[in-house]
Amino acid sequence: MSMKVDLRVGETLRFNGGQIVVTLLEKSGQRARISVEADDSVRIQLPDRDASSEKAGASTVSQEKMLVGAV
């Protein structure tokens, strides 16, 4: 399944009966800041921007934890 949605700042998408909530916080140019709220059992994968660095992998895990339950 594929879906494309245009959102305005402050609008929210809910998935799986509201277990996953994605809100567009701000938009500037080609970047958007979103908030993802999900149960701890949901694994959130961020874009792989520097796969060659071990440090990047560690920060990705930290960022994943920060995103889960973020508002």
C-alpha positions in Angstrom: 0.0 0.0 0.0 1.2 3.5 -0.8 -0.2 6.8 0.3 0.7 10.4 -0.4 -0.8 13.1 1.8 -0.4 16.9 1.8 -0.4 18.2 5.4 -0.5 21.7 6.9 1.6 22.5 10.0 -0.3 21.2 13.0 -2.1 18.5 11.1 -1.9 14.9 12.3 -2.0 11.4 10.6 -3.0 8.4 12.8 -2.1 4.9 11.9 -3.3 1.5 13.2 -6.3 2.8 15.1 -4.3 5.7 16.6 -1.4 3.6 17.9 1.0 5.6 15.7 0.5 9.4 15.5 2.5 11.6 13.1 2.2 15.4 13.3 3.8 18.0 11.0 5.4 20.5 13.4 7.0 22.9 10.9 8.0 23.1 7.3 10.7 25.2 5.7 11.8 24.8 2.1 12.3 21.1 1.4 12.6 20.1 5.1 9.8 19.2 7.5 9.9 18.6 11.2 7.6 15.8 12.4 6.6 14.3 15.7 6.1 10.6 15.9 4.2 9.1 18.8 4.1 5.3 19.1 4.2 2.4 21.5 7.7 1.2 22.6 7.1 -1.9 20.6 7.1 0.1 17.3 10.6 0.5 15.8 11.2 3.8 14.1 14.0 3.8 11.5 15.5 7.2 10.6 17.1 7.9 7.2 20.6 6.5 6.9 22.7 9.6 6.2 26.2 8.2 7.0 26.3 4.4 7.0 30.1 4.3 7.1 30.3 5.8 10.6 29.8 3.7 13.7 29.0 6.9 15.6 26.1 7.6 13.2 24.6 4.2 14.1 24.8 5.0 17.8 23.1 8.4 17.3 20.4 6.8 15.2 19.4 4.5 18.1 19.4 7.5 20.5 17.2 9.5 18.1 14.9 6.5 17.6 14.3 6.4 21.4 13.8 10.2 21.5 11.2 10.0 18.7 9.1 7.3 20.3 6.5 9.2 22.4 7.6 12.6 21.3 5.1 15.3 21.1 
